[in-house]
Amino acid sequence: MLLPLLATTALAGTGPWTLPEGDWSLYGGADWRHFQKVAISNGNTATLDTGIRALTLEVVGSFGLLDAVEAELTLPWVYAQVDHVSESPCETLPNDPCATVSAIGLLQAKVKVRALDELDGLPVTLAAGTLFRSGEFTHEQRSRLTAPTEGQTDLGAFLTVGRSGGAFANGFYSGWAQAGYFYRMPNGIVEDKKIPGNEWTSDAEFFIAPISAFAIGPNLFITKRTGITLEDMNEKYIDDPDRYAMLAVFSIKYGAKILLRSDRRWTVVLGGTGTAYAENTAADVYSFSVGINYQGIAKDPS
């Protein structure tokens, strides 16, 4: 899979904070992304004769099971295609690499438990959780440049820490960082390595809001997994349907997000990302996203 795993664009479920018991939130949004360069193992890049683009429509629902326990479900639909199907590598690679994909993307289910809370006088809020994600709906398409997943299931765990508070006269700030690890169910074995390899992730985000209705801030996404180099794959395993899943991927992506709030319930989310560094994966991914988040409140204080 050279089309990277979808970056999180939703507001729901981010950071260590959890919804109060009975509260819920629903996010609906669209994400568009494109790439044309591929990074080899030393970070140098090669430009494909055609670019690859993808549109993802996703719905993210979160629910406060208890005051410190939150569940979340992400349902994406992906439409991915190449810019010019008559160009290389579409005509040179096997297994129909440039066929359009229109399918359910990476399904995700998450449970998060808040362990420490700033409201109790502590300096940070801390949470941990488990995450299940599955790309089985595109298992047969996993050898394509347009594949949004690697066609298998992952089990993961994460730890996230954050802090928030007031800023300016009527504004606020918030920031969080998260580390995660995924055991990836194998599609096969290559050179005594399970493919795809297990994966480490690290994400961070910070917002500053001069007024309560407007917030802006940067974010960072880091992914690393075990595997073989792109050069070895091209030389030995180019015909393997798991050719992209076997790669030892490392990528650093950066971005920014804007939040526009009408009140406590409605938030418009605008975002964009770019690629700072990559190995054995797409090297110039950039994306734009827009969505809206609604929070349902079980007990309205008013």
WOGI-V430340 format. One record per residue. N is the residue number from 1. SS is DSSP state (H for helix, E for strand, L for the rest). PHI is phi in radians with two decimals (NA if undefined). OMEGA is omega in whole degrees, 0 to 359 (NA if undefined). Layout:
BEGIN
[[N SS PHI OMEGA] [N SS PHI OMEGA]]
END
This chain:
BEGIN
[[1 L NA 174] [2 L -1.64 173] [3 L -1.27 190] [4 L -1.16 173] [5 L -0.99 187] [6 L -1.15 176] [7 L -1.24 180] [8 L -1.21 177] [9 L -1.91 187] [10 L -1.39 174] [11 L -1.48 184] [12 L -1.06 170] [13 L 1.40 183] [14 L -1.42 178] [15 L 1.31 183] [16 L -1.51 185] [17 L -1.39 181] [18 L -2.17 176] [19 L -1.23 174] [20 L -1.07 180] [21 L -0.95 179] [22 L 1.58 176] [23 L -1.29 180] [24 E -2.58 175] [25 E -2.46 180] [26 E -2.37 178] [27 E -2.00 172] [28 E -2.28 184] [29 E -2.77 179] [30 E -2.25 179] [31 E -2.30 177] [32 E -2.08 181] [33 E -2.47 185] [34 E -2.63 170] [35 E -2.65 177] [36 E -2.49 180] [37 E -1.89 179] [38 E -2.14 180] [39 E -1.65 174] [40 L -1.55 193] [41 L -1.15 180] [42 L -1.65 179] [43 L 1.60 174] [44 L -1.15 187] [45 E -2.12 172] [46 E -2.19 182] [47 E -1.72 176] [48 E -1.28 178] [49 E -1.28 177] [50 E -2.36 174] [51 E -1.55 178] [52 E -2.18 181] [53 E -2.25 182] [54 E -2.55 172] [55 E -1.99 178] [56 E -2.08 171] [57 E -1.88 184] [58 E -2.41 174] [59 E -2.14 179] [60 E -2.17 178] [61 E -2.00 178] [62 E -2.19 182] [63 E -2.50 177] [64 E -1.41 179] [65 E -1.21 174] [66 E -2.40 181] [67 L -1.08 181] [68 L -2.06 182] [69 E -2.29 182] [70 E -2.26 175] [71 E -2.00 183] [72 E -2.50 178] [73 E -2.30 179] [74 E -2.04 181] [75 E -2.12 181] [76 E -1.91 170] [77 E -2.15 188] [78 E -2.13 170] [79 E -2.14 185] [80 E -2.24 180] [81 E -2.68 176] [82 E -1.56 179] [83 L -1.27 184] [84 L -2.43 186] [85 L -1.22 182] [86 L -1.50 183] [87 L -1.65 171] [88 L -1.22 12] [89 L -1.59 183] [90 L -1.04 183] [91 L -1.59 185] [92 L -1.95 181] [93 L -1.45 177] [94 L -1.41 173] [95 L 1.16 172] [96 L 0.89 191] [97 L -1.21 187] [98 L -1.99 178] [99 L -1.13 179] [100 L -1.15 176] [101 E -2.01 174] [102 E -2.34 191] [103 E -2.84 170] [104 E -1.13 182] [105 L -1.56 186] [106 L -1.48 176] [107 E -1.22 179] [108 E -2.38 174] [109 E -2.28 187] [110 E -2.37 171] [111 E -2.17 183] [112 E -2.15 180] [113 E -2.10 179] [114 E -1.45 184] [115 E -1.73 179] [116 E -2.23 185] [117 L -2.42 176] [118 H -1.04 181] [119 H -1.13 176] [120 H -1.59 179] [121 L 1.60 179] [122 L -1.44 184] [123 L -1.27 182] [124 L -2.47 169] [125 E -1.83 184] [126 E -2.24 178] [127 E -2.48 176] [128 E -2.40 181] [129 E -2.95 177] [130 E -2.13 183] [131 E -2.48 175] [132 E -2.00 176] [133 E -2.42 185] [134 E -2.47 174] [135 L -2.00 185] [136 H -1.10 181] [137 H -1.17 178] [138 H -2.07 180] [139 H -1.04 183] [140 H -1.23 181] [141 H -1.75 191] [142 L -1.17 180] [143 L -1.48 184] [144 L -1.50 171] [145 L -1.09 182] [146 L -1.58 184] [147 L -1.19 179] [148 L -1.45 179] [149 L -2.45 176] [150 L -1.83 168] [151 L 1.25 178] [152 L -2.60 188] [153 E -2.05 179] [154 E -2.14 172] [155 E -2.13 186] [156 E -2.39 175] [157 E -2.42 182] [158 E -2.55 176] [159 E -2.30 184] [160 E -2.37 182] [161 E -2.32 182] [162 E -2.77 179] [163 E -2.59 178] [164 E -2.50 180] [165 E -3.11 180] [166 E -1.37 179] [167 E -2.61 183] [168 L 1.01 184] [169 L -1.39 184] [170 E -2.29 184] [171 E -1.91 181] [172 E -2.75 170] [173 E -2.38 172] [174 E -2.72 178] [175 E -2.65 179] [176 E -2.64 175] [177 E -2.39 184] [178 E -2.45 173] [179 E -2.15 181] [180 E -2.44 178] [181 E -2.41 181] [182 E -2.12 165] [183 E -1.53 186] [184 E -1.81 180] [185 L -1.02 188] [186 L -1.37 166] [187 L -1.58 181] [188 E 3.08 180] [189 E -2.24 176] [190 E -2.34 179] [191 L 0.90 180] [192 L 1.11 177] [193 E -1.96 174] [194 E -1.17 177] [195 E -2.17 355] [196 L -1.26 179] [197 L -1.27 176] [198 L -1.13 194] [199 E -2.36 171] [200 E -1.84 175] [201 E -2.30 175] [202 E -2.55 182] [203 E -2.26 176] [204 E -2.63 181] [205 E -2.67 179] [206 E -2.44 177] [207 E -2.20 169] [208 E -2.23 183] [209 E -2.18 177] [210 E -1.16 172] [211 E -2.35 186] [212 L -1.16 184] [213 L -1.52 185] [214 E -2.48 177] [215 E -2.41 180] [216 E -2.54 179] [217 E -3.13 181] [218 E -1.57 172] [219 E -2.50 186] [220 E -2.52 180] [221 E -2.32 180] [222 E -2.16 179] [223 E -2.30 177] [224 E -2.50 176] [225 E -2.52 182] [226 L -1.43 178] [227 L 2.79 179] [228 E -1.98 182] [229 L -1.40 177] [230 H -1.10 179] [231 H -1.11 179] [232 H -1.13 179] [233 H -1.09 180] [234 H -1.09 184] [235 H -1.41 190] [236 H -1.99 193] [237 L -2.27 185] [238 L -1.10 180] [239 L -1.53 183] [240 L -1.32 178] [241 L -1.10 177] [242 L -1.74 186] [243 L -1.07 180] [244 L -1.46 179] [245 L -1.18 183] [246 L -1.47 186] [247 E -1.34 175] [248 L -1.48 188] [249 L -1.56 169] [250 E -2.44 180] [251 E -2.57 174] [252 E -2.19 178] [253 E -2.07 179] [254 E -2.16 179] [255 E -2.98 178] [256 E -2.60 182] [257 E -2.47 176] [258 E -2.12 176] [259 E -1.99 177] [260 E -2.10 185] [261 E -1.88 173] [262 L -1.54 175] [263 L -2.84 182] [264 L -1.14 188] [265 L -1.53 189] [266 E -1.88 176] [267 E -2.44 171] [268 E -1.60 184] [269 E -2.06 177] [270 E -2.07 183] [271 E -2.66 176] [272 E -2.74 179] [273 E -2.39 173] [274 E -2.46 182] [275 E -1.91 178] [276 E -1.57 182] [277 E -2.77 180] [278 E -2.68 172] [279 E -2.37 176] [280 L 1.04 178] [281 E -2.81 179] [282 E -1.06 189] [283 L -1.86 185] [284 L -2.33 180] [285 L -1.15 169] [286 E -2.32 185] [287 E -2.53 175] [288 E -2.36 183] [289 E -2.44 175] [290 E -2.55 180] [291 E -2.85 179] [292 E -2.37 182] [293 E -2.07 176] [294 E -2.11 178] [295 E -1.92 175] [296 E -1.56 186] [297 L -1.98 183] [298 L -1.15 181] [299 L -2.21 181] [300 L -1.23 182] [301 L -1.09 180] [302 L -1.40 NA]]
END
